[in-house]
Amino acid sequence: PTSVRFSVDEKLNQVVIKVVDPATQKVIKQFPAEAILKMREEMLDFDTKPPAGLLLSEKT
């Protein structure tokens, strides 16, 4: 048997669903995957504070 856990990632305001083995508490599957959540967090951080040394060229 498995259990399903629902939570909300506060930073992304994203629902996260985890399928968990109740005996071991090990996460069997997660939606969206942890890698996707991390990538979205990095994209949010990039929007608010671009990395130092990043140059953009704009024509006006």
Contacts in CASP RR format, 6 or more apart in sequence:
PFRMAT RR
TARGET T0000
AUTHOR 0000-0000-0000
METHOD contacts of the structure
MODEL  1
PTSVRFSVDEKLNQVVIKVVDPATQKVIKQFPAEAILKMREEMLDFDTKP
PAGLLLSEKT
1 22 0 8 1.000
2 19 0 8 1.000
2 20 0 8 1.000
2 21 0 8 1.000
2 22 0 8 1.000
2 28 0 8 1.000
3 19 0 8 1.000
3 20 0 8 1.000
3 22 0 8 1.000
4 17 0 8 1.000
4 18 0 8 1.000
4 19 0 8 1.000
4 20 0 8 1.000
5 17 0 8 1.000
5 18 0 8 1.000
5 20 0 8 1.000
6 15 0 8 1.000
6 16 0 8 1.000
6 17 0 8 1.000
7 15 0 8 1.000
7 16 0 8 1.000
7 18 0 8 1.000
8 14 0 8 1.000
8 15 0 8 1.000
8 16 0 8 1.000
9 15 0 8 1.000
9 16 0 8 1.000
9 37 0 8 1.000
11 41 0 8 1.000
11 44 0 8 1.000
12 37 0 8 1.000
12 40 0 8 1.000
12 41 0 8 1.000
12 44 0 8 1.000
14 32 0 8 1.000
14 37 0 8 1.000
14 40 0 8 1.000
16 30 0 8 1.000
16 31 0 8 1.000
16 32 0 8 1.000
16 37 0 8 1.000
17 30 0 8 1.000
17 31 0 8 1.000
18 27 0 8 1.000
18 29 0 8 1.000
18 30 0 8 1.000
18 31 0 8 1.000
19 27 0 8 1.000
19 28 0 8 1.000
19 29 0 8 1.000
19 30 0 8 1.000
20 26 0 8 1.000
20 27 0 8 1.000
20 28 0 8 1.000
21 28 0 8 1.000
END
